[in-house]
Amino acid sequence: MITIYGIPNCDTVKKARSWLADNGIEHQFHDFKKQGVPPDRLDAWLTAVGWETLLNRKGTAWRQLDDNVKNTVHDGASARKVMQSQVSTIKRPVVDWANSTTVGFKPEEWAERAKSASKSG
């Protein structure tokens, strides 16, 4: 089962969820705001995509952080601490596919993944 992680009012998450529904792809949604960030998943994402990809330093949540907090982020461990306490700093959506993880919404890439998943399933 595909799991999409994010925040329901995020425009990119809305587009991604709509794309999955429009393409008939079963998935479940994990709401960071209501359900938090599963620590084991955060660790897996950091391993799979790296903290530089996962931490959204262009978003409003990052810009609103105190400069002292921003200046502490220099590696995976320090980024993890910020992402765990400020879930909105995680780039969205994070998607756990059958055997990989992606960050962000790229319809062309998702179409290929969906094709592969349907062939293997």
C-alpha distances in whole Angstrom, upper triangle without the diagonal:
4,6,10,13,16,19,19,23,22,23,21,18,19,19,16,14,17,16,12,14,17,15,13,9,7,6,7,11,12,16,18,21,20,18,20,18,17,19,17,15,18,20,17,17,21,20,18,20,23,25,26,23,22,25,26,29,30,29,31,30,31,34,35,34,38,39,40,36,35,38,36,33,34,31,27,29,31,28,25,28,28,25,24,27,27,23,24,25,22,21,18,16,14,11,8,7,7,10,12,13,14,17,18,18,19,18,20,18,15,16,16,13,12,14,14,10,12,15,13,11
4,7,10,13,16,16,20,19,19,17,14,16,16,12,11,14,13,10,12,15,13,12,8,7,5,6,9,11,14,16,19,19,17,18,16,16,18,17,13,16,18,15,15,18,19,16,17,20,22,23,20,18,21,22,26,26,25,27,26,27,31,32,31,35,36,37,33,32,35,33,30,31,28,25,27,28,25,23,26,26,22,22,25,24,20,21,22,19,18,15,12,11,7,6,5,6,10,10,10,11,13,15,14,15,15,17,15,12,13,14,11,10,13,13,10,12,15,14,12
4,6,10,13,14,17,16,18,15,12,14,15,12,10,14,14,11,13,16,15,14,11,9,6,5,6,7,10,12,16,15,13,14,13,12,15,14,11,13,16,14,13,16,17,15,16,19,20,22,18,16,19,20,24,24,23,25,23,24,28,28,28,32,33,34,30,29,32,30,27,29,26,23,24,25,23,20,23,23,19,19,21,21,17,18,19,16,15,12,10,8,6,5,7,9,11,11,10,11,12,13,13,16,16,18,16,13,16,17,13,13,17,16,13,16,19,17,16
4,7,10,11,14,13,14,12,8,11,12,9,8,12,12,10,12,15,15,15,12,11,7,6,5,6,9,10,13,14,13,13,12,13,16,15,12,13,16,14,13,16,18,15,15,18,18,20,16,14,17,17,21,21,19,21,20,21,25,25,25,29,30,31,28,27,30,29,26,27,25,22,23,24,21,19,21,21,17,17,20,18,15,15,16,13,12,9,6,6,4,6,9,12,14,12,10,10,10,10,11,13,14,17,15,12,15,17,14,14,17,18,15,18,21,20,19
4,7,9,12,11,13,11,8,11,13,10,10,14,15,13,15,18,18,18,15,14,10,9,6,5,6,7,10,11,10,10,9,10,13,13,10,11,14,13,11,14,17,15,15,17,16,18,15,12,14,14,18,19,17,18,17,18,22,22,22,25,27,28,24,23,26,25,23,24,22,19,21,21,18,16,18,17,13,14,16,15,11,11,13,10,10,7,6,5,6,8,11,14,16,14,11,10,10,10,12,15,16,19,17,15,18,20,17,17,21,21,19,21,24,23,22
4,6,9,8,10,9,6,9,12,10,10,14,15,14,16,19,19,20,17,16,13,11,8,6,5,6,8,10,10,10,9,12,14,16,13,12,16,16,13,16,19,17,16,17,16,18,15,12,13,12,16,16,14,15,14,16,19,19,19,23,25,26,22,22,25,24,22,24,22,20,21,21,17,16,18,16,12,13,15,13,9,9,11,8,8,6,5,7,9,12,15,18,19,17,13,12,10,10,11,15,17,20,19,16,20,22,19,19,23,24,22,24,27,26,25
4,6,6,9,9,7,9,12,11,11,14,16,16,17,19,21,21,19,18,15,13,9,8,5,6,6,9,10,10,11,14,17,19,16,15,19,19,17,19,22,21,19,20,19,20,18,15,15,14,17,16,13,14,13,15,18,18,18,22,24,26,22,22,25,25,23,25,24,22,23,22,19,18,19,17,14,14,15,12,9,8,11,10,10,8,8,10,12,15,18,21,23,21,17,16,13,12,14,17,19,22,21,19,22,24,22,22,26,27,25,27,30,30,28
4,6,8,9,7,7,10,11,9,11,14,14,15,17,19,19,18,17,14,12,9,9,7,9,9,10,12,13,14,17,20,21,19,19,22,22,20,22,25,24,22,24,22,23,21,18,18,17,20,19,16,16,15,18,20,20,22,25,27,29,26,25,29,29,26,29,28,26,27,26,23,22,23,21,17,18,18,16,13,11,15,14,13,10,10,13,14,17,19,22,24,22,19,18,16,14,14,18,18,22,22,19,22,25,23,22,26,27,25,26,30,30,28
4,6,9,7,7,10,12,11,13,15,16,17,18,21,22,21,20,18,16,13,13,10,11,10,12,15,15,16,20,22,24,21,21,25,25,22,24,27,26,24,25,23,24,21,19,19,16,19,18,14,14,14,17,19,18,20,24,26,28,25,25,28,28,26,29,29,27,28,27,23,23,24,21,18,19,19,16,14,11,14,14,14,11,11,15,17,20,22,25,27,25,22,20,17,15,15,18,19,23,23,21,23,26,25,24,28,29,27,29,32,32,31
4,6,5,6,9,10,11,12,14,15,17,18,20,21,20,20,17,16,13,13,11,11,11,14,16,15,16,19,21,23,20,19,23,23,20,21,24,23,21,22,20,20,18,16,16,13,16,14,11,12,12,15,16,17,19,22,24,26,24,22,26,26,24,26,26,24,26,25,21,21,22,19,16,18,18,15,12,10,12,12,10,8,9,12,14,18,20,24,25,22,19,17,14,11,12,15,17,20,20,18,21,24,22,22,26,27,26,28,31,31,30
4,5,5,6,9,10,11,12,14,15,16,18,20,19,20,18,18,15,16,14,15,15,17,19,19,19,22,25,26,23,22,25,25,21,23,26,24,22,23,22,21,19,17,17,15,17,15,12,13,15,17,18,19,21,25,26,29,26,25,28,29,26,28,28,27,28,27,24,24,25,22,20,21,22,19,16,13,15,14,12,10,10,14,15,19,21,24,26,23,20,17,14,11,10,13,14,18,19,17,19,22,22,21,25,26,25,27,30,31,30
4,5,5,6,9,10,10,12,14,15,16,18,17,18,16,16,14,15,14,14,16,18,19,19,18,21,23,24,20,20,23,22,19,21,23,21,19,20,20,19,16,15,15,13,16,14,12,14,15,17,18,20,22,25,26,29,26,24,27,28,25,27,26,24,26,26,22,22,24,21,18,20,21,18,15,13,14,13,10,7,7,11,12,16,17,21,22,20,16,13,11,8,7,10,11,15,15,14,16,19,18,18,22,23,22,24,27,28,27
4,5,5,6,8,10,11,12,14,15,17,15,15,13,13,10,11,10,12,13,15,16,16,16,18,21,21,18,18,21,20,17,20,22,20,18,20,20,20,16,15,16,14,17,16,14,16,16,18,20,21,22,26,27,29,26,25,28,28,25,27,26,24,26,25,22,21,23,21,17,19,20,17,14,12,14,12,10,6,5,9,10,14,15,19,21,18,15,13,11,8,8,11,12,16,16,13,16,19,17,17,21,22,21,22,26,26,25
4,5,5,6,9,10,11,12,14,15,15,15,14,13,11,13,12,14,15,16,18,18,19,21,24,25,21,21,25,24,21,23,26,24,22,24,23,23,20,18,19,17,20,19,16,18,18,21,22,23,25,28,30,32,29,28,31,31,29,31,30,28,29,29,25,25,26,24,21,22,23,20,17,15,17,16,14,10,9,13,13,17,18,21,23,21,18,16,14,12,10,13,13,17,17,15,17,20,19,18,21,23,22,23,26,27,26
4,6,5,6,9,10,10,12,14,14,15,14,15,13,15,15,17,18,20,21,21,21,23,26,26,22,23,26,24,21,24,26,23,21,24,24,23,20,19,20,18,21,19,17,19,20,22,23,25,26,30,31,34,31,29,32,33,30,31,30,28,30,30,26,26,28,26,23,24,26,23,19,17,19,17,14,11,10,13,13,17,17,21,22,20,18,15,14,11,8,10,10,13,14,12,14,17,17,16,19,21,20,21,24,26,25
4,5,5,6,9,10,11,12,11,13,11,12,11,13,14,15,17,19,19,20,19,20,23,23,19,20,23,21,18,21,23,20,19,21,22,21,18,17,19,17,21,19,18,20,20,22,24,25,27,30,31,33,30,28,32,32,28,30,29,26,28,28,25,24,26,25,21,23,24,22,18,17,18,16,13,10,8,10,10,13,13,17,19,17,14,12,11,9,6,8,8,12,12,9,12,15,14,13,16,18,17,18,21,22,21
4,5,5,6,9,10,11,10,10,9,9,8,11,12,15,16,17,17,19,18,20,23,23,19,20,24,22,20,23,24,22,21,24,24,24,21,19,21,20,23,22,20,22,22,24,26,27,28,32,33,35,32,30,34,33,30,32,31,28,30,30,26,25,27,26,22,23,25,22,19,18,20,17,15,11,9,11,11,13,14,17,19,18,16,14,14,12,10,12,11,15,15,12,13,16,15,14,17,19,17,18,22,22,21
4,5,5,6,8,10,10,11,11,12,12,15,15,18,19,20,21,22,22,24,27,27,23,24,27,25,23,26,28,25,24,27,27,27,23,22,24,22,25,24,22,23,24,26,28,29,30,34,36,38,35,33,36,36,33,35,34,31,33,33,30,29,31,29,26,27,28,26,22,21,22,20,18,14,12,15,14,17,16,19,22,21,19,17,16,14,11,13,11,14,15,12,13,17,16,14,17,20,18,19,22,23,22
4,5,5,6,9,9,11,11,13,13,16,17,20,22,23,23,24,23,24,27,27,23,24,27,25,22,25,27,23,22,25,26,26,22,21,23,22,25,24,23,25,25,27,29,30,32,35,36,38,35,33,37,37,33,34,33,31,33,33,30,29,31,30,26,27,29,27,23,22,23,21,18,15,12,14,13,16,15,17,20,19,17,15,15,13,9,10,8,11,12,9,10,13,13,11,14,16,16,16,19,21,20
4,6,5,6,5,7,8,10,11,14,16,19,21,21,21,22,22,22,25,25,21,22,25,23,21,24,25,22,22,25,26,26,22,21,24,23,26,25,24,26,26,28,30,31,32,36,37,39,36,34,37,37,33,34,33,30,32,33,29,28,31,29,26,27,29,27,23,22,23,21,18,15,12,13,11,13,12,14,17,16,15,14,15,13,11,12,9,12,12,9,9,13,11,9,12,15,13,13,17,18,17
4,5,5,6,7,8,11,12,15,17,20,22,22,22,23,23,24,27,27,23,25,28,26,24,27,28,25,25,28,29,29,26,24,27,26,29,28,26,28,28,30,32,33,34,38,39,41,38,36,40,39,36,38,36,33,35,36,32,31,33,32,28,29,30,28,25,24,26,23,21,17,15,16,14,16,15,17,20,20,19,18,18,17,14,15,13,15,16,13,13,16,15,12,15,17,15,15,19,20,18
4,6,8,10,12,14,15,19,20,23,25,25,25,27,27,27,31,30,26,28,31,28,26,29,31,27,27,30,31,31,27,26,28,27,30,29,27,29,30,32,33,35,36,40,41,43,40,38,41,41,38,39,38,35,37,38,34,33,36,34,30,31,33,31,27,26,28,25,23,19,17,19,17,19,17,19,22,22,21,19,20,18,14,15,12,14,16,13,12,15,15,12,14,17,16,15,19,21,19
4,6,9,11,14,16,19,21,24,26,26,26,27,27,27,30,29,26,27,30,27,25,28,29,26,25,29,30,30,26,26,28,27,31,29,28,30,31,33,35,36,37,41,42,44,40,39,42,41,38,39,37,35,37,38,34,33,36,34,31,32,34,32,28,27,28,26,23,20,17,18,16,17,15,17,20,19,19,18,19,18,14,14,11,12,14,10,9,12,12,9,11,14,13,12,15,17,16
4,6,9,13,15,18,21,24,26,25,25,27,26,26,30,28,25,27,30,27,25,29,30,26,26,30,31,32,28,27,30,29,32,32,30,32,32,34,36,37,38,42,43,45,42,40,43,42,39,40,38,35,37,38,35,33,36,35,31,32,34,32,29,28,29,26,24,21,18,19,16,17,15,16,19,20,20,19,20,19,17,17,14,16,16,13,12,14,13,10,12,14,13,11,15,16,14
4,6,10,12,16,18,21,24,23,22,24,23,23,26,25,22,24,26,23,22,25,26,23,23,27,28,29,25,24,27,26,30,30,28,30,30,32,34,35,36,40,41,42,39,37,40,40,36,37,35,32,34,35,32,30,33,32,28,29,31,30,26,26,27,24,22,19,16,16,13,13,11,12,16,16,16,16,18,17,15,15,13,15,14,11,10,13,11,8,10,12,10,9,13,14,12
4,7,10,14,17,20,22,21,20,22,21,21,24,23,20,22,25,22,21,25,25,23,23,27,28,29,26,24,27,27,31,30,29,31,30,32,34,35,36,39,41,42,38,37,40,39,36,37,35,32,33,34,31,29,32,31,27,27,30,29,25,25,27,23,22,19,16,16,13,13,11,12,15,16,16,17,18,18,16,18,16,18,17,13,14,16,13,10,13,14,11,11,15,15,12
4,7,10,13,16,18,18,16,18,18,17,21,20,16,19,21,19,18,22,23,20,21,24,25,26,23,21,24,24,27,27,26,28,27,28,31,32,32,36,37,38,35,34,37,36,33,34,32,28,30,31,28,26,28,27,24,24,26,25,21,22,23,20,19,16,13,13,10,10,9,11,14,15,14,14,16,16,15,17,16,18,17,13,14,16,13,11,15,15,12,13,17,16,14
4,7,10,13,15,14,13,15,15,15,18,18,15,17,20,18,17,21,22,20,21,23,24,26,23,20,22,23,26,27,25,26,25,27,30,30,30,34,35,36,33,32,35,34,31,32,30,27,28,29,26,24,26,25,22,21,23,22,19,19,21,18,18,15,12,12,10,10,11,13,16,16,15,15,16,16,16,18,18,21,19,16,18,19,16,15,18,19,16,17,20,19,17
4,6,10,12,11,10,12,12,13,17,17,14,16,19,18,16,20,21,20,20,22,22,24,21,18,20,20,24,24,21,23,21,23,26,26,27,30,32,33,29,29,32,31,28,30,28,25,26,27,24,21,23,22,19,18,20,19,15,16,18,15,15,12,10,10,9,11,12,15,17,17,15,15,14,15,15,18,18,21,19,16,19,21,18,17,20,21,18,20,23,22,20
4,6,9,8,7,8,9,10,13,14,11,13,16,16,15,18,20,19,19,21,20,22,20,16,18,18,22,23,20,21,19,21,24,24,24,28,30,30,26,26,29,28,26,28,26,23,23,24,21,18,20,19,16,15,17,16,12,14,16,13,14,12,10,10,10,11,14,16,18,17,14,15,14,15,16,19,20,23,21,18,21,23,20,19,23,23,20,22,26,24,23
4,5,5,6,7,8,11,14,16,13,14,17,18,16,19,21,21,20,21,20,22,20,16,17,17,20,21,18,18,16,19,22,21,21,25,27,28,24,24,28,27,25,27,26,23,23,23,20,18,19,18,14,14,15,14,10,11,14,12,13,11,10,11,12,14,17,19,21,20,17,17,15,15,16,20,21,24,23,20,23,25,22,22,26,26,24,26,29,28,26
4,6,5,4,6,9,12,14,12,11,15,16,14,16,19,19,19,19,18,19,18,14,14,15,18,19,16,16,14,16,19,18,18,21,24,24,21,21,24,23,21,24,22,20,20,19,17,15,15,14,11,10,11,10,7,8,11,9,12,10,10,11,13,14,18,20,21,20,17,16,14,15,17,21,22,25,24,22,25,26,24,24,28,28,25,28,31,30,28
4,6,6,8,12,14,17,15,15,18,20,18,20,23,23,22,22,20,22,20,17,16,16,19,19,16,16,13,16,19,17,18,21,23,24,21,21,25,24,22,25,24,22,22,21,18,17,16,15,12,11,11,10,7,8,12,12,14,13,13,14,16,18,21,24,25,23,20,20,18,18,19,23,25,28,27,25,28,30,27,27,31,31,29,31,34,33,32
4,6,9,12,15,17,16,16,20,20,20,21,24,24,24,25,23,25,23,20,20,20,22,23,20,19,17,20,23,21,21,24,27,27,24,25,28,27,25,28,27,24,24,23,21,19,19,18,15,14,14,13,11,12,15,15,17,15,15,16,17,19,22,24,26,24,22,22,20,20,22,25,26,30,28,26,29,31,28,27,31,31,29,31,34,33,31
4,7,8,12,14,13,13,17,17,17,19,22,22,22,23,21,24,22,18,19,20,23,24,21,21,18,21,24,22,22,25,27,28,24,25,28,26,24,27,25,22,22,22,20,17,17,17,14,12,13,13,11,13,16,14,17,15,15,14,16,16,19,21,23,22,19,20,19,20,21,25,26,29,27,25,28,29,26,26,30,30,27,29,32,30,29
4,6,9,12,11,11,14,15,15,16,19,20,20,20,18,21,20,16,16,17,20,21,19,19,16,18,21,20,19,22,24,24,20,21,24,22,21,23,22,19,18,18,16,14,14,13,11,8,9,10,7,10,13,12,14,14,14,13,15,16,20,22,22,21,18,19,17,19,21,24,26,29,27,25,28,29,26,27,30,30,27,30,33,31,30
4,6,9,7,7,10,12,11,13,15,16,16,16,15,18,16,13,13,15,18,20,18,19,16,17,20,20,19,21,23,23,19,20,23,21,19,21,19,16,15,16,14,11,11,12,9,7,9,10,7,10,11,10,12,12,12,11,13,13,17,19,20,18,15,16,15,16,19,22,24,27,25,23,26,27,24,25,28,28,25,28,31,29,28
4,6,5,6,9,10,11,12,14,15,16,17,16,19,18,14,16,18,21,23,21,22,19,20,24,23,22,25,26,26,22,22,25,22,20,22,20,16,15,17,15,12,13,14,11,9,12,13,11,14,15,13,15,15,14,12,13,13,16,18,18,17,15,16,16,18,21,24,26,28,25,23,27,27,24,25,28,27,24,27,30,27,26
4,5,5,6,9,10,11,12,14,15,15,14,18,17,14,15,18,20,23,22,23,20,20,24,23,21,24,25,24,20,21,23,20,18,19,17,13,12,14,13,9,10,12,10,8,11,13,12,15,15,13,16,16,16,14,15,14,18,19,19,17,15,17,17,20,22,25,27,29,26,25,29,29,25,27,30,28,26,29,31,29,28
4,5,5,6,9,10,11,12,14,15,15,18,18,15,16,19,22,25,24,26,23,23,26,26,24,27,28,27,23,23,25,22,20,21,18,14,14,16,15,11,13,15,13,11,15,16,15,18,17,15,17,17,17,14,14,13,16,17,16,15,14,16,17,20,22,25,27,28,25,24,27,27,23,25,28,26,24,27,29,26,26
4,5,5,6,8,10,10,12,13,13,16,15,12,14,17,20,22,21,23,21,21,25,25,23,26,27,27,23,23,25,22,20,21,18,14,14,16,14,11,14,15,12,11,15,16,13,16,15,12,14,14,13,10,11,9,13,14,13,12,10,12,13,16,19,21,23,25,22,20,24,23,20,21,24,23,21,24,26,24,23
4,5,5,6,9,10,10,10,10,13,12,9,11,14,17,19,19,21,18,18,21,22,20,23,23,23,19,19,21,19,16,17,14,11,11,13,11,8,10,12,9,8,12,13,11,13,12,10,12,13,13,10,12,11,15,17,16,14,11,13,12,15,18,21,23,25,22,21,25,25,21,23,26,25,23,27,28,26,26
4,5,5,6,9,10,10,10,13,13,11,13,16,19,22,21,23,21,20,24,24,22,24,25,24,20,20,21,19,16,16,13,9,10,12,11,8,11,13,11,10,14,15,14,17,15,13,15,16,16,13,14,13,16,17,15,14,12,14,14,18,21,23,25,27,23,23,26,26,23,25,27,25,24,28,29,27,27
4,5,5,6,9,9,11,14,13,11,14,17,20,22,22,25,22,22,25,26,25,27,27,27,23,23,24,22,19,19,15,12,13,16,14,11,14,16,13,13,17,18,16,18,17,14,15,15,15,11,12,10,13,14,12,10,9,12,13,16,19,21,23,24,21,20,23,22,19,21,24,22,20,24,25,23,23
4,5,5,6,7,8,11,10,8,11,14,17,19,19,22,19,19,22,24,22,25,25,25,22,20,22,20,17,17,14,11,13,15,12,10,14,15,12,12,16,16,14,15,14,11,11,12,12,8,9,9,12,14,12,9,7,9,9,13,16,17,20,21,18,17,21,20,18,20,23,21,20,23,25,23,23
4,6,6,5,5,9,9,7,9,13,15,18,19,21,19,18,21,23,21,23,23,23,19,18,19,17,14,14,10,7,9,12,9,8,12,13,11,12,15,16,14,16,14,11,12,14,14,11,13,13,15,17,15,12,10,11,11,14,18,19,23,23,20,20,24,23,20,23,26,24,23,27,28,26,27
4,6,6,8,11,11,10,13,16,19,21,22,25,23,21,25,26,24,27,26,26,22,21,22,20,17,16,12,9,11,14,12,11,15,16,14,15,19,19,18,19,17,14,15,17,17,13,14,13,15,16,13,11,10,12,13,16,19,21,23,24,20,21,24,23,20,23,25,23,22,26,27,25,26
4,6,9,11,10,10,13,16,19,21,22,25,23,22,25,27,26,28,28,28,24,23,24,22,19,18,15,12,14,17,15,14,17,18,16,17,20,20,18,19,18,14,14,15,15,11,11,10,12,13,11,8,7,9,10,14,17,17,20,20,17,17,20,19,16,19,21,19,19,23,23,21,23
4,7,8,6,7,10,13,15,17,18,22,20,19,22,24,23,26,25,25,22,20,22,20,17,16,13,11,14,16,13,13,17,17,14,16,20,19,17,17,15,12,11,13,13,10,11,12,13,15,13,10,7,8,8,11,14,15,18,19,15,16,20,19,16,19,22,20,20,24,25,23,25
4,6,6,6,9,12,14,16,18,21,19,17,20,23,21,23,22,22,19,17,18,17,13,12,9,7,11,12,10,10,14,14,13,15,18,17,16,17,14,12,12,14,15,12,14,15,17,19,16,13,11,11,10,14,17,18,21,22,19,20,23,22,20,23,26,24,24,27,28,27,28
4,5,5,6,9,11,14,15,18,16,14,17,19,17,19,19,19,16,14,15,14,10,9,7,5,9,9,6,8,11,11,10,12,15,14,14,14,11,9,10,13,15,13,15,16,19,21,19,16,13,13,11,14,17,19,23,24,21,21,25,25,23,25,28,27,26,30,31,30,31
4,6,6,8,9,11,13,17,16,13,16,18,17,19,18,18,16,13,14,14,10,9,8,8,12,11,8,11,14,13,12,15,17,16,15,15,12,10,10,13,15,14,17,18,20,23,21,17,15,13,11,13,17,18,22,22,20,21,25,24,23,26,28,27,27,31,32,31,32
4,6,7,9,11,13,16,16,14,17,19,18,21,20,21,18,16,17,17,13,13,12,11,14,14,11,12,15,14,12,15,18,16,15,14,11,9,8,10,12,11,13,15,17,20,18,15,12,10,7,9,13,14,18,19,16,17,21,21,19,22,25,24,24,27,29,28,29
4,6,9,11,12,15,14,12,16,18,17,19,19,20,17,15,17,16,13,13,12,10,12,13,9,9,13,11,9,12,14,13,11,11,8,6,5,8,10,8,11,13,16,19,18,14,11,9,7,9,13,15,19,20,17,18,21,22,20,22,25,24,24,27,29,28,28
4,6,9,9,12,11,9,12,14,13,16,15,16,13,11,14,13,10,11,11,10,12,11,7,9,11,9,7,11,12,10,10,9,6,5,6,9,12,11,15,17,20,23,22,18,15,13,10,11,15,17,21,23,21,21,25,25,23,25,28,28,27,30,32,31,32
4,5,6,9,8,7,10,12,12,15,15,17,14,12,14,15,12,14,14,13,15,14,10,12,14,11,9,13,14,11,10,8,5,5,5,8,11,12,15,18,21,24,23,20,16,14,10,10,14,16,20,22,20,20,24,25,23,25,28,28,28,31,33,32,33
4,6,8,8,5,7,10,10,13,12,14,12,9,12,13,11,12,14,14,16,14,11,13,14,11,11,15,15,12,13,10,7,9,8,12,15,15,19,22,24,28,27,23,20,17,14,14,17,19,22,24,23,24,27,28,27,29,32,32,31,34,36,36,36
4,7,9,7,7,11,12,15,14,17,15,12,15,17,14,16,17,18,20,17,14,17,18,15,14,18,18,14,14,11,9,11,9,12,15,16,20,23,25,29,28,24,21,18,14,13,16,18,21,23,22,23,26,27,27,28,31,32,32,34,36,36,37
4,6,6,6,9,10,14,14,17,15,13,16,18,15,18,19,19,20,18,15,16,17,14,13,16,16,12,12,8,7,9,8,10,13,15,19,22,25,28,28,25,21,18,14,13,15,18,21,23,23,23,26,28,27,28,31,32,31,34,36,36,36
4,5,5,6,9,12,13,16,15,13,16,18,17,19,21,21,22,19,16,18,18,14,14,16,15,12,12,9,8,11,11,13,16,18,21,24,27,31,31,28,24,21,18,16,18,21,24,27,26,26,29,31,30,31,34,35,34,37,39,39,39
4,6,5,7,10,12,14,12,11,15,16,14,18,19,18,19,16,14,15,14,11,10,13,11,8,9,6,6,9,10,12,15,17,20,23,26,30,30,26,23,21,17,16,19,22,25,28,27,26,30,31,30,31,34,35,34,36,39,38,38
4,5,5,9,10,12,10,8,11,13,11,14,16,16,17,14,11,13,13,9,10,13,12,9,10,8,6,9,10,13,16,17,21,24,27,30,29,26,22,20,17,16,20,22,26,28,27,27,30,31,30,32,35,35,34,37,39,39,39
4,6,8,9,12,11,9,12,14,13,16,18,19,20,17,15,17,17,13,14,17,15,12,14,11,9,13,13,16,19,20,24,27,30,33,33,29,26,23,20,19,22,24,27,30,29,29,32,34,33,34,37,38,37,40,42,42,42
4,6,9,11,10,10,13,15,15,18,20,20,21,17,16,17,16,13,14,16,14,11,13,11,10,14,15,17,20,22,25,28,31,35,34,31,27,25,22,21,24,27,30,32,31,31,35,36,35,36,39,40,39,41,44,43,43
4,6,8,7,7,10,11,12,15,17,18,17,14,13,15,13,10,12,14,11,9,12,11,9,13,15,18,21,21,25,28,31,34,34,30,27,25,22,22,25,28,31,33,32,32,35,36,35,36,40,40,39,42,44,43,43
4,5,5,6,9,10,12,15,18,19,18,15,14,16,14,11,14,16,13,12,15,14,13,17,19,22,24,25,29,31,34,37,36,33,30,28,25,25,28,31,34,37,35,35,39,40,38,40,43,43,42,45,47,46,46
4,5,5,6,9,10,13,16,18,18,14,14,17,15,12,15,18,16,14,17,16,14,17,19,22,25,26,29,32,35,38,37,33,30,28,25,25,29,31,34,36,35,35,39,40,38,40,43,43,43,46,48,47,47
4,6,5,7,9,12,15,17,16,12,13,16,14,12,15,17,15,14,18,18,15,19,21,24,27,27,30,32,35,38,37,34,31,29,26,27,31,33,37,38,37,37,41,41,40,42,45,44,43,47,49,47,48
4,5,5,7,11,13,14,13,10,10,12,10,8,11,13,11,11,14,15,12,15,18,21,23,23,27,28,32,35,34,30,27,26,23,24,28,30,34,36,34,34,38,38,36,38,42,41,40,43,45,44,44
4,5,6,9,12,13,13,10,9,12,11,9,11,14,13,12,14,14,11,14,16,19,22,22,25,27,30,33,32,29,25,24,21,22,25,28,31,33,31,32,35,36,34,36,39,39,38,42,43,42,43
4,5,8,11,14,13,10,10,14,13,11,14,16,16,15,18,18,14,17,19,22,25,24,28,30,33,36,34,31,27,26,24,24,28,30,34,35,33,34,38,38,36,39,42,41,41,44,46,44,45
4,6,9,11,10,7,8,11,10,9,12,14,14,14,17,17,14,16,19,22,24,24,27,28,31,34,32,29,26,26,23,25,28,30,34,36,33,34,38,38,36,38,41,40,39,43,44,43,44
4,6,8,8,5,5,9,9,8,10,13,13,13,15,15,12,13,15,19,21,20,24,25,28,31,29,26,23,22,19,21,25,27,31,32,30,30,34,34,32,35,37,36,36,39,41,39,40
4,7,8,6,7,10,11,11,13,15,16,16,18,18,15,16,17,21,23,21,24,25,28,31,28,25,23,22,20,22,26,27,31,32,29,30,34,34,32,35,37,36,36,39,41,39,40
4,6,6,6,9,10,11,12,14,16,16,17,18,15,15,16,20,21,20,22,23,26,28,25,22,20,20,18,21,24,26,30,31,28,29,32,32,30,32,35,33,33,37,38,36,37
4,6,5,6,9,10,10,12,14,15,15,17,14,13,15,18,19,17,19,19,22,24,22,19,17,17,16,19,23,24,28,29,26,26,30,29,27,30,32,31,30,34,35,33,34
4,5,5,6,9,10,11,13,14,15,17,15,14,17,20,21,19,21,21,24,26,24,22,19,20,19,22,25,27,31,32,29,29,33,32,30,32,35,33,32,36,37,35,36
4,5,5,7,9,10,11,12,14,16,13,13,16,19,21,19,22,23,26,28,27,24,21,21,19,22,25,28,31,32,30,30,34,34,31,34,37,35,34,38,39,38,38
4,5,5,6,9,10,10,11,13,9,10,12,15,17,16,19,20,23,26,24,21,18,18,16,18,22,24,27,29,26,27,30,30,28,30,33,32,31,35,36,35,35
4,5,5,6,9,10,10,12,10,9,13,15,17,15,18,18,21,24,22,20,17,17,15,18,22,24,27,29,26,26,30,30,27,29,32,31,30,33,35,33,33
4,6,5,6,8,10,13,11,11,15,17,19,17,20,21,25,27,26,23,20,21,19,21,24,27,30,32,30,29,33,33,31,32,36,34,33,36,38,36,36
4,5,5,6,8,10,8,9,13,15,17,17,20,21,25,27,26,24,20,20,17,19,23,25,29,31,29,28,32,32,30,32,35,34,33,36,38,37,37
4,6,5,5,7,6,6,10,12,14,13,16,18,21,24,23,20,17,17,14,16,19,22,25,28,25,25,28,29,27,28,32,31,29,33,35,33,33
4,6,6,9,9,9,13,14,16,14,17,18,22,24,23,21,18,18,16,18,22,25,28,30,27,26,30,31,28,29,33,32,30,33,36,34,33
4,6,9,9,10,14,16,18,17,20,21,25,27,27,25,22,21,19,20,24,27,30,32,30,29,33,34,31,32,36,35,33,36,39,37,37
4,5,6,8,11,13,15,15,19,21,24,27,27,24,21,20,17,18,21,24,27,30,28,27,31,32,30,31,34,34,32,35,38,37,36
4,5,6,9,10,12,12,15,17,21,24,24,21,18,17,14,15,18,21,24,27,25,24,27,29,26,27,31,30,29,32,34,33,32
4,5,8,9,11,12,16,18,21,25,25,22,18,17,14,14,16,20,22,25,24,23,26,28,26,27,30,31,29,32,35,34,33
4,6,9,11,12,16,18,21,25,24,21,18,16,13,13,16,19,22,25,23,23,26,28,26,27,31,30,29,32,35,34,34
4,6,8,8,12,14,18,21,21,18,14,12,9,10,14,17,20,22,20,20,23,24,22,24,27,27,26,29,31,30,30
4,6,7,11,14,16,20,20,16,13,10,7,7,10,13,16,19,17,17,20,21,20,21,25,24,24,27,29,28,29
3,5,9,12,14,18,19,16,12,9,6,5,8,11,14,17,15,14,18,19,18,19,22,22,21,24,27,26,26
4,6,10,12,16,17,14,10,8,6,5,7,10,12,15,14,12,16,17,15,16,20,20,19,21,24,24,23
4,7,10,13,13,11,7,6,5,6,9,12,14,16,14,12,16,17,14,16,19,19,17,20,23,22,22
4,6,10,11,8,6,5,6,8,9,11,13,15,12,10,13,14,11,12,16,15,14,17,19,18,18
4,7,7,6,5,7,9,12,12,14,15,17,14,12,15,15,11,12,16,14,12,15,18,16,16
4,6,5,6,8,11,13,13,14,14,15,12,10,12,12,8,9,12,11,8,12,14,12,12
4,6,8,11,14,17,17,17,17,17,14,12,14,13,9,10,12,10,7,11,12,10,10
4,7,10,14,17,17,17,18,18,15,13,15,14,10,12,14,11,9,13,14,11,12
4,7,10,13,14,15,16,16,12,12,14,13,9,12,14,12,11,15,16,14,15
4,7,10,12,13,15,15,12,11,14,14,11,13,16,14,13,17,18,17,18
4,7,8,9,12,13,9,9,13,13,10,13,16,15,14,18,19,19,19
4,7,9,12,14,11,11,15,15,13,15,18,18,18,21,23,22,23
4,7,10,12,10,10,14,15,14,15,19,19,19,21,24,24,24
4,6,9,8,8,11,13,12,13,16,17,17,19,22,22,23
4,6,5,6,9,10,11,12,14,16,16,18,20,21,22
4,6,5,6,9,10,10,12,14,15,16,18,20,20
4,5,5,7,9,10,11,13,14,16,17,19,20
4,5,5,6,9,10,11,12,14,16,17,18
4,5,5,6,8,10,10,12,14,15,16
4,5,5,6,9,10,11,12,14,15
4,5,5,6,9,10,11,12,14
4,5,5,6,9,10,11,12
4,5,5,6,9,10,10
4,5,5,6,9,10
4,5,5,6,9
4,5,5,6
4,6,5
4,6
4
